[in-house]
């Protein structure tokens, strides 16, 4: 299962309804771990893209042509997907943590 598939699975679980505080804590842990995986994937994808770009820069007469060719490569698509997944994980983490704070505040005020 890919990182993106794991993130999608969490998205689907969150979309099903109001999570319990325990669910929110579990999602927080899973998303935090996935964020680390996203960073690793970005680092690896960035290196693969850099190699492709370097190859095009060495073979092209114009750097702008090389850049455009490199940006249409599978390595560039992999890098973009990794960055987009990282952004999604960060936003999901913010939402889950906001939910956790809201539940804690509600519990505190009900006492």
C-alpha positions as CSV (number, residue, x, y, z in Angstrom):
1,X,0.0,0.0,0.0
2,X,1.4,3.4,-1.0
3,X,1.6,6.4,1.3
4,X,-1.1,8.1,-0.8
5,X,-3.4,5.1,-0.4
6,X,-2.9,5.2,3.4
7,X,-3.7,8.9,3.5
8,X,-6.8,8.2,1.4
9,X,-7.9,5.5,3.8
10,X,-7.6,8.0,6.7
11,X,-9.6,10.5,4.7
12,X,-12.3,8.0,4.1
13,X,-12.5,7.1,7.8
14,X,-12.7,10.8,8.8
15,X,-15.4,11.5,6.2
16,X,-17.6,8.7,7.6
17,X,-18.6,10.8,10.6
18,X,-17.5,12.4,13.8
19,X,-14.4,10.6,15.2
20,X,-14.1,9.9,18.9
21,X,-11.2,11.5,20.8
22,X,-9.5,8.1,20.7
23,X,-9.9,8.0,16.9
24,X,-8.5,11.5,16.6
25,X,-5.5,10.5,18.7
26,X,-5.0,7.4,16.5
27,X,-5.3,9.5,13.3
28,X,-2.8,12.0,14.7
29,X,-0.2,9.3,15.3
30,X,-0.8,7.7,11.9
31,X,-0.6,11.0,10.1
32,X,2.5,12.1,11.9
33,X,4.2,8.9,10.9
34,X,3.0,9.3,7.3
35,X,4.4,12.8,7.3
36,X,7.9,11.4,7.9
37,X,7.3,9.0,5.1
38,X,6.3,11.9,2.8
39,X,9.5,13.7,3.6
40,X,11.5,10.7,2.8
41,X,9.6,10.2,-0.5
42,X,10.1,13.9,-1.4
43,X,13.9,13.7,-0.7
44,X,14.2,10.6,-3.0
45,X,11.9,12.0,-5.7
46,X,13.8,15.3,-5.6
47,X,17.1,13.5,-6.3
48,X,15.6,11.4,-9.1
49,X,14.2,14.6,-10.7
50,X,17.5,16.4,-10.3
51,X,19.2,13.5,-12.2
52,X,16.7,13.8,-15.0
53,X,17.1,17.6,-15.2
54,X,20.8,17.3,-15.2
55,X,20.7,14.9,-18.1
56,X,18.5,17.2,-20.1
57,X,20.7,20.2,-19.2
58,X,23.7,18.4,-20.5
59,X,22.0,17.4,-23.8
60,X,20.0,20.5,-24.6
61,X,21.3,23.8,-26.0
62,X,18.8,25.9,-24.1
63,X,18.2,25.5,-20.4
64,X,14.5,26.5,-20.7
65,X,13.9,23.5,-23.1
66,X,15.7,21.2,-20.7
67,X,13.6,22.4,-17.8
68,X,10.3,21.9,-19.7
69,X,11.3,18.4,-20.8
70,X,12.3,17.5,-17.2
71,X,9.0,18.9,-15.8
72,X,7.1,16.5,-18.1
73,X,9.0,13.4,-16.9
74,X,7.7,10.7,-14.6
75,X,10.2,11.8,-12.0
76,X,8.7,15.3,-11.9
77,X,5.2,13.7,-11.6
78,X,6.4,11.6,-8.7
79,X,7.9,14.7,-7.0
80,X,4.7,16.6,-7.4
81,X,2.6,13.8,-6.0
82,X,4.9,13.5,-3.0
83,X,4.7,17.3,-2.3
84,X,0.9,17.3,-2.7
85,X,0.6,14.3,-0.4
86,X,2.7,16.1,2.2
87,X,0.5,19.2,2.0
88,X,-2.6,17.0,2.4
89,X,-1.1,15.2,5.4
90,X,-0.3,18.5,7.1
91,X,-3.8,19.9,6.5
92,X,-5.3,16.7,7.8
93,X,-3.1,16.8,10.9
94,X,-4.2,20.4,11.5
95,X,-7.9,19.3,11.3
96,X,-7.4,16.4,13.6
97,X,-5.5,18.4,16.2
98,X,-8.1,21.2,16.0
99,X,-10.8,18.6,16.6
100,X,-8.8,17.2,19.6
101,X,-8.5,20.7,21.1
102,X,-12.2,21.4,20.6
103,X,-13.1,18.2,22.4
104,X,-10.8,18.9,25.2
105,X,-12.2,22.5,25.6
106,X,-15.7,21.2,25.5
107,X,-14.9,18.6,28.2
108,X,-13.2,21.3,30.3
109,X,-16.2,23.7,30.0
110,X,-18.7,21.0,30.9
111,X,-17.1,20.4,34.3
